[in-house]
Amino acid sequence: MKELVVVWKPIEYQGMEYLSLRDDGEGMRVESAVIAVQDGGALRLDYVVECDASYRVRAVQVKLAGRAALALTSDGHGNWFDEKRDLLPDLQGCLDIDLSATPFTNTLPIKRIAWKPGQSETLRMVFDPGDDRPRRRTAVYLRGAASGRRGLPLRAGQHRFPRPAGGGRGWAGAGLSGVVRADVGGVRNNAKTRRGKDARRNNEMENPLMQPQPNDPSDKIHAFALDLAYGAVHEDWSPRLVFDEDGNWVADPRLRGPGLYTHNQTLFCEKWHKQFAPDFSLLISFGYLEKLGERGERRTGTENVPYIGGPRVPPHLEIEYVLTQKCFSLLAKPTTPPSIFISHKQDQSSALALLIEARLKLQDSNIGVFIDRDIPPGEKWNGFLEDRVKESQFFICLLTIETLASMGVDAEIQWAFEWAKENPDLKIIPICHNGYNFAMSYPSDRPKARVISEEMIQALSEWQAILVEEEKAEHYDFAILKLLNRLGYSVVK
């Protein structure tokens, strides 16, 4: 039985893939999780691929937030079946599958075909575009000539790969053996221009290394794991970590010594000096580290090895760990939990407001959510609420047709728009439910007069709204998943 752990990161946007592979000689099973932040949205995709010994896909399962799980099987001869074992004629003739969020599926035809320099192949593939309907697509694979070819050099147990025609998104890999390494992308023609490493660092995510150490011991473990994952994603150190028997970090080749550290390496050293770092046994217990093995022997002297780099004092024991999928999943939520104000008309939207609060707290116990039941006794509610709106990073407004007659919601919306002029970081998220949408007119037969003006609704409609299309539990659940993604939390159902 061969087992392999692979960590990939995209070159052109923030993200990470953690993949585990098992090969028993008769077939291969891959389980993987992908997280990504791109174009202001967060994504998490989980997939399982099973292949036979000839690298032909026999089964695939894909889970993506906001849609039903996809499950397909194949006989290995181009016939595909859904989860009910019904034949899918639209996919007939495909041997491979293309998941655009990962470079792994490009590996399969590369491994299956005996490539020669200059050889090209037109392949039919099952393509999952992210909706509920997989479809067939054609991809052209080309192996470059033996010389003058772009790509990475061969290493033991690795293959040169044919680059997909038309380009593709770049990925960088670590810990691969016998799997295509680095710079491979899905067969897509909409690849963005590659940016330099320094430009890639200026992404949407905050740098957790710049946050102070938490005081709570449990929070300190989570923060340390998050910092390790962040540095690995940004190629400041490897996801495989080697420490000596005293808990000192044995120098990664990327850690070149004081004065030559990258910005993130310097931040890490300053924040997690040895005496402040959590014990690694706790990181293993929390599921953030996996021990891979030991080499060498224990020292008998009292020599001290510097925390990062410095002179080596052999003989000594080195212990190798790898960051786990759970560790990298910490990157799927904001470094600093956001503060949120939920504006709603109590007799219309209290249940939804409380449901949103509960789901947000379940996702992140440190998130700050305010709804108007939290006004302390004796406070002047008007000024208190205005202050809470101005302290928030997200203003969520729950709207029904009856909300248009609420003086309280009208005031809160006005405060939010006034504050947004001074603070462009404030995000306004309208959520329409109970059958309401922005195109509806306020009925003239309502007992209460309209308070929220058409101009105000028009201004709200310019923000990307979330619409609960039907009064069903699954539609409310889908709306909350959208909200969580909008707030920077990558979730999968």
One Martini backbone bead per residue (centre of mass of N, CA, C, O) as a GRO file, in nm:
protein
  493
    1MET     BB    1   0.092   0.039   0.026
    2LYS     BB    2   0.041   0.364  -0.093
    3GLU     BB    3   0.117   0.684   0.055
    4LEU     BB    4  -0.005   1.032   0.010
    5VAL     BB    5   0.084   1.378   0.052
    6VAL     BB    6  -0.068   1.680  -0.081
    7VAL     BB    7   0.034   2.024  -0.156
    8TRP     BB    8  -0.147   2.293  -0.294
    9LYS     BB    9  -0.108   2.610  -0.479
   10PRO     BB   10  -0.211   2.888  -0.609
   11ILE     BB   11  -0.077   3.156  -0.792
   12GLU     BB   12  -0.339   3.373  -0.854
   13TYR     BB   13  -0.459   3.287  -0.566
   14GLN     BB   14  -0.608   3.225  -0.275
   15GLY     BB   15  -0.495   2.900  -0.145
   16MET     BB   16  -0.572   2.535  -0.101
   17GLU     BB   17  -0.452   2.191  -0.124
   18TYR     BB   18  -0.556   1.876   0.030
   19LEU     BB   19  -0.402   1.555  -0.042
   20SER     BB   20  -0.496   1.208  -0.045
   21LEU     BB   21  -0.322   0.892  -0.121
   22ARG     BB   22  -0.415   0.558  -0.239
   23ASP     BB   23  -0.214   0.258  -0.333
   24ASP     BB   24  -0.271  -0.104  -0.401
   25GLY     BB   25  -0.215  -0.171  -0.732
   26GLU     BB   26  -0.539  -0.174  -0.835
   27GLY     BB   27  -0.569   0.123  -0.717
   28MET     BB   28  -0.709   0.460  -0.659
   29ARG     BB   29  -0.742   0.696  -0.380
   30VAL     BB   30  -0.889   1.026  -0.353
   31GLU     BB   31  -0.866   1.287  -0.103
   32SER     BB   32  -1.007   1.628  -0.104
   33ALA     BB   33  -0.932   1.981  -0.029
   34VAL     BB   34  -1.062   2.306  -0.126
   35ILE     BB   35  -0.942   2.642  -0.092
   36ALA     BB   36  -1.076   2.978  -0.173
   37VAL     BB   37  -0.989   3.322  -0.274
   38GLN     BB   38  -1.204   3.500  -0.511
   39ASP     BB   39  -1.351   3.777  -0.608
   40GLY     BB   40  -1.465   3.807  -0.294
   41GLY     BB   41  -1.478   3.490  -0.263
   42ALA     BB   42  -1.562   3.179  -0.115
   43LEU     BB   43  -1.423   2.835  -0.127
   44ARG     BB   44  -1.539   2.486  -0.103
   45LEU     BB   45  -1.390   2.166  -0.198
   46ASP     BB   46  -1.494   1.823  -0.215
   47TYR     BB   47  -1.315   1.516  -0.311
   48VAL     BB   48  -1.354   1.193  -0.488
   49VAL     BB   49  -1.121   0.956  -0.640
   50GLU     BB   50  -1.150   0.660  -0.848
   51CYS     BB   51  -0.912   0.418  -0.970
   52ASP     BB   52  -0.747   0.230  -1.168
   53ALA     BB   53  -0.442   0.098  -1.279
   54SER     BB   54  -0.496   0.295  -1.557
   55TYR     BB   55  -0.624   0.577  -1.473
   56ARG     BB   56  -0.930   0.518  -1.458
   57VAL     BB   57  -1.227   0.638  -1.391
   58ARG     BB   58  -1.483   0.501  -1.151
   59ALA     BB   59  -1.511   0.744  -0.931
   60VAL     BB   60  -1.711   1.036  -0.814
   61GLN     BB   61  -1.700   1.304  -0.567
   62VAL     BB   62  -1.885   1.619  -0.510
   63LYS     BB   63  -1.845   1.909  -0.293
   64LEU     BB   64  -2.049   2.213  -0.298
   65ALA     BB   65  -2.144   2.499  -0.209
   66GLY     BB   66  -2.492   2.532  -0.303
   67ARG     BB   67  -2.507   2.217  -0.376
   68ALA     BB   68  -2.544   1.923  -0.482
   69ALA     BB   69  -2.417   1.633  -0.476
   70LEU     BB   70  -2.173   1.455  -0.670
   71ALA     BB   71  -2.234   1.126  -0.835
   72LEU     BB   72  -2.009   0.904  -1.009
   73THR     BB   73  -1.979   0.638  -1.253
   74SER     BB   74  -1.755   0.390  -1.412
   75ASP     BB   75  -1.637   0.133  -1.647
   76GLY     BB   76  -1.372   0.249  -1.818
   77HIS     BB   77  -1.534   0.279  -2.132
   78GLY     BB   78  -1.732   0.557  -2.133
   79ASN     BB   79  -1.944   0.489  -1.904
   80TRP     BB   80  -2.201   0.671  -1.728
   81PHE     BB   81  -2.328   0.715  -1.384
   82ASP     BB   82  -2.545   0.765  -1.155
   83GLU     BB   83  -2.664   0.711  -0.831
   84LYS     BB   84  -2.898   0.519  -0.985
   85ARG     BB   85  -2.758   0.379  -1.244
   86ASP     BB   86  -2.790   0.576  -1.473
   87LEU     BB   87  -2.741   0.652  -1.784
   88LEU     BB   88  -2.507   0.896  -1.944
   89PRO     BB   89  -2.497   0.987  -2.269
   90ASP     BB   90  -2.341   1.271  -2.266
   91LEU     BB   91  -2.064   1.104  -2.145
   92GLN     BB   92  -1.981   0.942  -2.371
   93GLY     BB   93  -1.625   0.854  -2.400
   94CYS     BB   94  -1.523   0.911  -2.115
   95LEU     BB   95  -1.227   0.876  -1.893
   96ASP     BB   96  -1.230   1.163  -1.768
   97ILE     BB   97  -1.184   1.428  -1.526
   98ASP     BB   98  -1.271   1.788  -1.473
   99LEU     BB   99  -1.146   1.989  -1.214
  100SER     BB  100  -1.087   2.328  -1.198
  101ALA     BB  101  -0.978   2.344  -0.881
  102THR     BB  102  -0.766   2.120  -0.989
  103PRO     BB  103  -0.465   1.947  -1.095
  104PHE     BB  104  -0.508   1.638  -1.060
  105THR     BB  105  -0.690   1.552  -1.311
  106ASN     BB  106  -0.445   1.594  -1.513
  107THR     BB  107  -0.278   1.340  -1.430
  108LEU     BB  108  -0.424   1.091  -1.553
  109PRO     BB  109  -0.356   1.112  -1.864
  110ILE     BB  110  -0.052   1.140  -1.814
  111LYS     BB  111  -0.021   0.849  -1.687
  112ARG     BB  112  -0.172   0.668  -1.910
  113ILE     BB  113   0.011   0.794  -2.126
  114ALA     BB  114   0.266   0.739  -2.367
  115TRP     BB  115   0.475   0.985  -2.402
  116LYS     BB  116   0.595   1.197  -2.664
  117PRO     BB  117   0.765   1.412  -2.821
  118GLY     BB  118   0.508   1.622  -2.959
  119GLN     BB  119   0.263   1.500  -2.849
  120SER     BB  120  -0.094   1.477  -2.916
  121GLU     BB  121  -0.424   1.501  -2.746
  122THR     BB  122  -0.770   1.428  -2.776
  123LEU     BB  123  -0.996   1.474  -2.504
  124ARG     BB  124  -1.258   1.329  -2.324
  125MET     BB  125  -1.445   1.502  -2.064
  126VAL     BB  126  -1.560   1.536  -1.748
  127PHE     BB  127  -1.725   1.836  -1.662
  128ASP     BB  128  -1.718   2.054  -1.371
  129PRO     BB  129  -1.867   2.382  -1.343
  130GLY     BB  130  -2.056   2.398  -1.051
  131ASP     BB  131  -2.308   2.269  -1.110
  132ASP     BB  132  -2.566   2.011  -1.161
  133ARG     BB  133  -2.419   1.965  -1.465
  134PRO     BB  134  -2.251   1.757  -1.623
  135ARG     BB  135  -2.004   1.762  -1.892
  136ARG     BB  136  -1.874   1.758  -2.207
  137ARG     BB  137  -1.523   1.781  -2.305
  138THR     BB  138  -1.251   1.921  -2.487
  139ALA     BB  139  -0.897   1.831  -2.480
  140VAL     BB  140  -0.563   1.951  -2.533
  141TYR     BB  141  -0.265   1.764  -2.533
  142LEU     BB  142   0.089   1.864  -2.491
  143ARG     BB  143   0.407   1.764  -2.567
  144GLY     BB  144   0.700   1.873  -2.558
  145ALA     BB  145   0.996   1.909  -2.638
  146ALA     BB  146   1.307   1.814  -2.524
  147SER     BB  147   1.371   2.111  -2.601
  148GLY     BB  148   1.275   2.426  -2.496
  149ARG     BB  149   1.090   2.355  -2.255
  150ARG     BB  150   0.843   2.416  -2.055
  151GLY     BB  151   0.926   2.352  -1.715
  152LEU     BB  152   1.009   2.097  -1.510
  153PRO     BB  153   1.223   1.898  -1.386
  154LEU     BB  154   1.319   1.595  -1.342
  155ARG     BB  155   1.233   1.348  -1.101
  156ALA     BB  156   1.212   1.114  -0.896
  157GLY     BB  157   0.896   0.987  -0.962
  158GLN     BB  158   0.849   1.182  -1.208
  159HIS     BB  159   0.665   1.389  -1.443
  160ARG     BB  160   0.625   1.510  -1.720
  161PHE     BB  161   0.408   1.756  -1.859
  162PRO     BB  162   0.146   1.840  -2.045
  163ARG     BB  163   0.038   2.128  -2.165
  164PRO     BB  164  -0.240   2.283  -2.192
  165ALA     BB  165  -0.413   2.407  -2.425
  166GLY     BB  166  -0.449   2.759  -2.364
  167GLY     BB  167  -0.349   2.694  -2.089
  168GLY     BB  168  -0.366   2.779  -1.734
  169ARG     BB  169  -0.364   2.735  -1.412
  170GLY     BB  170  -0.149   2.785  -1.161
  171TRP     BB  171   0.058   2.561  -0.961
  172ALA     BB  172   0.186   2.463  -0.644
  173GLY     BB  173   0.401   2.208  -0.499
  174ALA     BB  174   0.407   1.951  -0.229
  175GLY     BB  175   0.491   1.624  -0.166
  176LEU     BB  176   0.562   1.481  -0.435
  177SER     BB  177   0.513   1.139  -0.585
  178GLY     BB  178   0.408   1.045  -0.895
  179VAL     BB  179   0.308   1.340  -0.936
  180VAL     BB  180   0.226   1.613  -1.063
  181ARG     BB  181   0.437   1.906  -1.064
  182ALA     BB  182   0.341   2.188  -1.100
  183ASP     BB  183   0.205   2.410  -1.330
  184VAL     BB  184  -0.093   2.309  -1.327
  185GLY     BB  185  -0.409   2.307  -1.510
  186GLY     BB  186  -0.691   2.362  -1.613
  187VAL     BB  187  -0.881   2.350  -1.912
  188ARG     BB  188  -0.847   2.685  -1.964
  189ASN     BB  189  -0.902   3.020  -2.132
  190ASN     BB  190  -0.920   3.226  -1.852
  191ALA     BB  191  -0.645   3.308  -1.782
  192LYS     BB  192  -0.453   3.489  -1.588
  193THR     BB  193  -0.217   3.693  -1.521
  194ARG     BB  194   0.076   3.656  -1.390
  195ARG     BB  195   0.203   3.715  -1.081
  196GLY     BB  196   0.400   3.806  -0.854
  197LYS     BB  197   0.484   3.727  -0.542
  198ASP     BB  198   0.441   4.006  -0.412
  199ALA     BB  199   0.154   4.049  -0.529
  200ARG     BB  200   0.026   3.793  -0.397
  201ARG     BB  201   0.040   3.900  -0.099
  202ASN     BB  202  -0.179   4.118  -0.194
  203ASN     BB  203  -0.454   4.016  -0.052
  204GLU     BB  204  -0.762   3.975   0.106
  205MET     BB  205  -0.612   3.864   0.330
  206GLU     BB  206  -0.510   3.865   0.629
  207ASN     BB  207  -0.234   3.882   0.842
  208PRO     BB  208  -0.187   3.682   1.118
  209LEU     BB  209   0.111   3.768   1.199
  210MET     BB  210  -0.003   4.070   1.287
  211GLN     BB  211  -0.126   3.942   1.520
  212PRO     BB  212  -0.173   3.897   1.831
  213GLN     BB  213  -0.140   3.716   2.092
  214PRO     BB  214  -0.322   3.519   2.263
  215ASN     BB  215  -0.417   3.433   2.595
  216ASP     BB  216  -0.555   3.188   2.535
  217PRO     BB  217  -0.448   2.870   2.506
  218SER     BB  218  -0.635   2.771   2.277
  219ASP     BB  219  -0.603   3.016   2.090
  220LYS     BB  220  -0.296   2.979   2.055
  221ILE     BB  221  -0.308   2.718   1.892
  222HIS     BB  222  -0.475   2.824   1.654
  223ALA     BB  223  -0.282   3.056   1.579
  224PHE     BB  224  -0.030   2.887   1.519
  225ALA     BB  225  -0.156   2.717   1.294
  226LEU     BB  226  -0.234   2.952   1.110
  227ASP     BB  227   0.055   3.059   1.066
  228LEU     BB  228   0.168   2.804   0.935
  229ALA     BB  229  -0.029   2.800   0.695
  230TYR     BB  230   0.033   3.082   0.581
  231GLY     BB  231   0.337   3.036   0.524
  232ALA     BB  232   0.296   2.793   0.331
  233VAL     BB  233   0.123   2.937   0.117
  234HIS     BB  234   0.369   3.170   0.088
  235GLU     BB  235   0.653   3.014   0.086
  236ASP     BB  236   0.821   3.040   0.371
  237TRP     BB  237   0.742   2.735   0.414
  238SER     BB  238   0.695   2.419   0.469
  239PRO     BB  239   0.452   2.171   0.539
  240ARG     BB  240   0.718   2.043   0.625
  241LEU     BB  241   0.833   1.978   0.957
  242VAL     BB  242   1.145   2.023   1.145
  243PHE     BB  243   1.243   1.890   1.462
  244ASP     BB  244   1.386   1.868   1.748
  245GLU     BB  245   1.391   1.735   2.070
  246ASP     BB  246   1.349   2.052   2.183
  247GLY     BB  247   1.166   2.213   1.957
  248ASN     BB  248   1.344   2.295   1.729
  249TRP     BB  249   1.380   2.449   1.428
  250VAL     BB  250   1.482   2.312   1.152
  251ALA     BB  251   1.612   2.433   0.885
  252ASP     BB  252   1.484   2.566   0.626
  253PRO     BB  253   1.590   2.654   0.314
  254ARG     BB  254   1.414   2.931   0.338
  255LEU     BB  255   1.583   2.976   0.606
  256ARG     BB  256   1.864   3.198   0.586
  257GLY     BB  257   1.859   3.400   0.813
  258PRO     BB  258   1.935   3.667   0.960
  259GLY     BB  259   1.852   3.929   0.722
  260LEU     BB  260   1.698   3.699   0.509
  261TYR     BB  261   1.422   3.722   0.576
  262THR     BB  262   1.116   3.733   0.538
  263HIS     BB  263   0.851   3.894   0.648
  264ASN     BB  264   0.705   3.640   0.770
  265GLN     BB  265   0.947   3.521   0.922
  266THR     BB  266   0.990   3.758   1.109
  267LEU     BB  267   0.709   3.758   1.239
  268PHE     BB  268   0.725   3.472   1.352
  269CYS     BB  269   0.973   3.506   1.537
  270GLU     BB  270   0.852   3.739   1.708
  271LYS     BB  271   0.584   3.588   1.798
  272TRP     BB  272   0.733   3.271   1.821
  273HIS     BB  273   0.903   3.227   2.041
  274LYS     BB  274   0.982   2.949   2.196
  275GLN     BB  275   0.840   3.031   2.481
  276PHE     BB  276   0.546   3.078   2.318
  277ALA     BB  277   0.509   2.808   2.202
  278PRO     BB  278   0.339   2.544   2.150
  279ASP     BB  279   0.295   2.228   2.197
  280PHE     BB  280   0.301   1.967   1.969
  281SER     BB  281   0.104   1.772   2.111
  282LEU     BB  282  -0.134   1.971   2.087
  283LEU     BB  283  -0.142   1.995   1.778
  284ILE     BB  284  -0.206   1.696   1.742
  285SER     BB  285  -0.466   1.685   1.918
  286PHE     BB  286  -0.607   1.913   1.728
  287GLY     BB  287  -0.515   1.830   1.415
  288TYR     BB  288  -0.257   2.010   1.283
  289LEU     BB  289  -0.064   1.760   1.322
  290GLU     BB  290   0.158   1.516   1.163
  291LYS     BB  291   0.342   1.243   1.219
  292LEU     BB  292   0.605   1.089   1.019
  293GLY     BB  293   0.895   1.093   1.183
  294GLU     BB  294   1.232   0.968   1.252
  295ARG     BB  295   1.580   1.087   1.298
  296GLY     BB  296   1.837   0.965   1.450
  297GLU     BB  297   1.965   1.084   1.773
  298ARG     BB  298   2.005   1.143   2.088
  299ARG     BB  299   2.131   1.359   2.294
  300THR     BB  300   2.372   1.400   2.573
  301GLY     BB  301   2.386   1.685   2.586
  302THR     BB  302   2.343   2.067   2.626
  303GLU     BB  303   2.289   2.170   2.365
  304ASN     BB  304   2.197   2.463   2.171
  305VAL     BB  305   1.949   2.528   1.939
  306PRO     BB  306   1.835   2.737   1.751
  307TYR     BB  307   1.522   2.801   1.651
  308ILE     BB  308   1.640   2.926   1.370
  309GLY     BB  309   1.884   2.785   1.263
  310GLY     BB  310   2.210   2.756   1.260
  311PRO     BB  311   2.398   2.553   1.422
  312ARG     BB  312   2.489   2.219   1.414
  313VAL     BB  313   2.453   1.936   1.666
  314PRO     BB  314   2.584   1.655   1.643
  315PRO     BB  315   2.390   1.436   1.747
  316HIS     BB  316   2.035   1.415   1.649
  317LEU     BB  317   1.691   1.450   1.672
  318GLU     BB  318   1.447   1.418   1.414
  319ILE     BB  319   1.117   1.560   1.356
  320GLU     BB  320   0.844   1.492   1.139
  321TYR     BB  321   0.598   1.708   0.996
  322VAL     BB  322   0.251   1.778   0.896
  323LEU     BB  323   0.019   1.962   0.770
  324THR     BB  324  -0.315   1.969   0.785
  325GLN     BB  325  -0.624   2.016   0.670
  326LYS     BB  326  -0.723   2.160   0.928
  327CYS     BB  327  -0.511   2.378   0.923
  328PHE     BB  328  -0.587   2.502   0.636
  329SER     BB  329  -0.893   2.563   0.715
  330LEU     BB  330  -0.829   2.829   0.875
  331LEU     BB  331  -0.822   3.005   0.600
  332ALA     BB  332  -1.159   3.000   0.569
  333LYS     BB  333  -1.129   3.247   0.767
  334PRO     BB  334  -1.110   3.517   0.927
  335THR     BB  335  -0.879   3.649   1.127
  336THR     BB  336  -1.094   3.870   1.196
  337PRO     BB  337  -1.377   3.894   1.333
  338PRO     BB  338  -1.664   4.021   1.249
  339SER     BB  339  -1.890   4.291   1.257
  340ILE     BB  340  -2.255   4.275   1.318
  341PHE     BB  341  -2.559   4.413   1.183
  342ILE     BB  342  -2.909   4.347   1.248
  343SER     BB  343  -3.176   4.446   1.051
  344HIS     BB  344  -3.524   4.444   1.180
  345LYS     BB  345  -3.851   4.328   1.194
  346GLN     BB  346  -3.977   4.160   1.450
  347ASP     BB  347  -4.263   4.042   1.329
  348GLN     BB  348  -4.089   3.922   1.060
  349SER     BB  349  -3.744   3.858   1.140
  350SER     BB  350  -3.654   3.718   1.408
  351ALA     BB  351  -3.600   3.425   1.325
  352LEU     BB  352  -3.378   3.491   1.116
  353ALA     BB  353  -3.187   3.648   1.301
  354LEU     BB  354  -3.138   3.409   1.499
  355LEU     BB  355  -3.033   3.210   1.287
  356ILE     BB  356  -2.790   3.373   1.196
  357GLU     BB  357  -2.654   3.395   1.469
  358ALA     BB  358  -2.621   3.090   1.518
  359ARG     BB  359  -2.453   3.024   1.260
  360LEU     BB  360  -2.220   3.219   1.318
  361LYS     BB  361  -2.139   3.101   1.596
  362LEU     BB  362  -2.083   2.818   1.486
  363GLN     BB  363  -1.851   2.912   1.292
  364ASP     BB  364  -1.782   3.166   1.510
  365SER     BB  365  -1.748   3.244   1.842
  366ASN     BB  366  -1.606   3.548   1.787
  367ILE     BB  367  -1.834   3.675   1.667
  368GLY     BB  368  -2.003   3.990   1.601
  369VAL     BB  369  -2.349   4.017   1.704
  370PHE     BB  370  -2.625   4.247   1.635
  371ILE     BB  371  -2.930   4.284   1.809
  372ASP     BB  372  -3.199   4.466   1.960
  373ARG     BB  373  -3.198   4.280   2.228
  374ASP     BB  374  -2.902   4.416   2.328
  375ILE     BB  375  -3.022   4.643   2.493
  376PRO     BB  376  -2.961   4.811   2.757
  377PRO     BB  377  -3.079   4.916   3.033
  378GLY     BB  378  -3.127   5.277   3.001
  379GLU     BB  379  -3.090   5.318   2.713
  380LYS     BB  380  -3.071   5.508   2.429
  381TRP     BB  381  -3.161   5.358   2.149
  382ASN     BB  382  -3.084   5.548   1.922
  383GLY     BB  383  -2.781   5.602   1.990
  384PHE     BB  384  -2.699   5.306   2.031
  385LEU     BB  385  -2.761   5.202   1.743
  386GLU     BB  386  -2.581   5.396   1.588
  387ASP     BB  387  -2.316   5.298   1.716
  388ARG     BB  388  -2.338   5.002   1.619
  389VAL     BB  389  -2.331   5.061   1.320
  390LYS     BB  390  -2.044   5.213   1.328
  391GLU     BB  391  -1.898   4.936   1.445
  392SER     BB  392  -1.951   4.798   1.175
  393GLN     BB  393  -1.876   4.594   0.882
  394PHE     BB  394  -2.177   4.474   0.878
  395PHE     BB  395  -2.496   4.533   0.710
  396ILE     BB  396  -2.793   4.365   0.786
  397CYS     BB  397  -3.097   4.349   0.585
  398LEU     BB  398  -3.425   4.261   0.660
  399LEU     BB  399  -3.676   4.192   0.403
  400THR     BB  400  -4.010   4.294   0.371
  401ILE     BB  401  -4.302   4.438   0.301
  402GLU     BB  402  -4.341   4.533   0.608
  403THR     BB  403  -4.067   4.687   0.647
  404LEU     BB  404  -4.155   4.956   0.495
  405ALA     BB  405  -4.311   5.042   0.791
  406SER     BB  406  -4.032   5.087   0.943
  407MET     BB  407  -3.873   5.317   1.138
  408GLY     BB  408  -3.629   5.167   1.250
  409VAL     BB  409  -3.509   5.059   0.981
  410ASP     BB  410  -3.486   5.332   0.843
  411ALA     BB  411  -3.278   5.451   1.038
  412GLU     BB  412  -3.057   5.230   1.002
  413ILE     BB  413  -3.012   5.274   0.701
  414GLN     BB  414  -2.925   5.570   0.720
  415TRP     BB  415  -2.679   5.521   0.899
  416ALA     BB  416  -2.532   5.334   0.703
  417PHE     BB  417  -2.504   5.536   0.465
  418GLU     BB  418  -2.355   5.755   0.620
  419TRP     BB  419  -2.114   5.572   0.710
  420ALA     BB  420  -2.023   5.478   0.421
  421LYS     BB  421  -1.904   5.757   0.340
  422GLU     BB  422  -1.670   5.736   0.567
  423ASN     BB  423  -1.681   5.401   0.540
  424PRO     BB  424  -1.592   5.190   0.279
  425ASP     BB  425  -1.583   4.907   0.449
  426LEU     BB  426  -1.874   4.902   0.455
  427LYS     BB  427  -2.118   4.641   0.439
  428ILE     BB  428  -2.414   4.582   0.248
  429ILE     BB  429  -2.679   4.328   0.324
  430PRO     BB  430  -2.944   4.223   0.164
  431ILE     BB  431  -3.246   4.035   0.277
  432CYS     BB  432  -3.493   3.862   0.102
  433HIS     BB  433  -3.825   3.777   0.227
  434ASN     BB  434  -4.143   3.664   0.220
  435GLY     BB  435  -4.160   3.735  -0.108
  436TYR     BB  436  -3.953   3.957  -0.142
  437ASN     BB  437  -3.875   4.233  -0.370
  438PHE     BB  438  -3.762   4.524  -0.524
  439ALA     BB  439  -4.015   4.534  -0.738
  440MET     BB  440  -4.209   4.584  -0.523
  441SER     BB  441  -4.507   4.718  -0.412
  442TYR     BB  442  -4.679   4.899  -0.191
  443PRO     BB  443  -4.965   4.845  -0.050
  444SER     BB  444  -5.257   5.044  -0.005
  445ASP     BB  445  -5.408   4.840   0.224
  446ARG     BB  446  -5.228   4.905   0.444
  447PRO     BB  447  -5.236   5.019   0.774
  448LYS     BB  448  -4.948   5.112   0.712
  449ALA     BB  449  -4.731   5.332   0.623
  450ARG     BB  450  -4.486   5.420   0.434
  451VAL     BB  451  -4.128   5.477   0.505
  452ILE     BB  452  -3.957   5.342   0.303
  453SER     BB  453  -3.826   5.451   0.034
  454GLU     BB  454  -3.765   5.410  -0.298
  455GLU     BB  455  -3.479   5.530  -0.286
  456MET     BB  456  -3.374   5.338  -0.066
  457ILE     BB  457  -3.426   5.075  -0.219
  458GLN     BB  458  -3.250   5.148  -0.460
  459ALA     BB  459  -2.988   5.166  -0.295
  460LEU     BB  460  -2.996   4.871  -0.192
  461SER     BB  461  -3.001   4.732  -0.482
  462GLU     BB  462  -2.688   4.803  -0.537
  463TRP     BB  463  -2.658   4.575  -0.359
  464GLN     BB  464  -2.583   4.258  -0.297
  465ALA     BB  465  -2.833   4.039  -0.281
  466ILE     BB  466  -3.036   3.814  -0.085
  467LEU     BB  467  -3.257   3.549  -0.195
  468VAL     BB  468  -3.555   3.408  -0.080
  469GLU     BB  469  -3.745   3.226  -0.292
  470GLU     BB  470  -3.856   3.028  -0.063
  471GLU     BB  471  -4.059   2.893   0.209
  472LYS     BB  472  -3.787   2.710   0.278
  473ALA     BB  473  -3.539   2.561   0.442
  474GLU     BB  474  -3.334   2.532   0.199
  475HIS     BB  475  -3.342   2.838   0.121
  476TYR     BB  476  -3.237   2.950   0.388
  477ASP     BB  477  -2.976   2.787   0.393
  478PHE     BB  478  -2.858   2.902   0.130
  479ALA     BB  479  -2.855   3.200   0.221
  480ILE     BB  480  -2.655   3.153   0.457
  481LEU     BB  481  -2.423   3.050   0.286
  482LYS     BB  482  -2.389   3.311   0.129
  483LEU     BB  483  -2.330   3.487   0.373
  484LEU     BB  484  -2.077   3.345   0.473
  485ASN     BB  485  -1.915   3.395   0.214
  486ARG     BB  486  -1.938   3.709   0.229
  487LEU     BB  487  -1.782   3.705   0.521
  488GLY     BB  488  -1.535   3.474   0.468
  489TYR     BB  489  -1.675   3.184   0.482
  490SER     BB  490  -1.592   2.860   0.418
  491VAL     BB  491  -1.842   2.640   0.289
  492VAL     BB  492  -1.991   2.305   0.322
  493LYS     BB  493  -2.275   2.074   0.248
   0.00000   0.00000   0.00000
